Amino acid sequence: MPESDLDKYPDKTPWDEGPLSDLKEQESWTLKLDPHVVIFSRFKDKDHYFLMRKDNREPLEMDSSCARRLYQQLIAEGYKHDSPL
């Protein structure tokens, strides 16, 4: 079954244009669901790639579509965006 456009391009990610676009220029974005913390950050040497780190585990490299889907999945599971100070 082919992916729908929603699966390929979920909305409400802070690094894209959309409802959270005021957060687009941040270097990283944090989601929390106690006791877990997930941090997304742009991969500095590759366009359209992100690093994702959960808790203190090794970071995982992923392309932007995977990062969008994972971000949306975590939001659906109850994670909340942690705003920077």
GINOR-V981147 format. One record per run of one state. SS is the DSSP state (2 for helix, 1 for strand, 0 for the rest). FROM is the first residue (numbers start at 1). LEN is the number of residues. If there is no record, write none. Layout:
# GINOR-V981147
ss:SS from:FROM len:LEN
ss:SS from:FROM len:LEN
This chain:
# GINOR-V981147
ss:0 from:1 len:4
ss:2 from:5 len:4
ss:0 from:9 len:12
ss:2 from:21 len:3
ss:0 from:24 len:4
ss:1 from:28 len:6
ss:0 from:34 len:2
ss:1 from:36 len:7
ss:0 from:43 len:6
ss:1 from:49 len:6
ss:0 from:55 len:5
ss:1 from:60 len:4
ss:2 from:64 len:13
ss:0 from:77 len:3
ss:1 from:80 len:3
ss:0 from:83 len:3
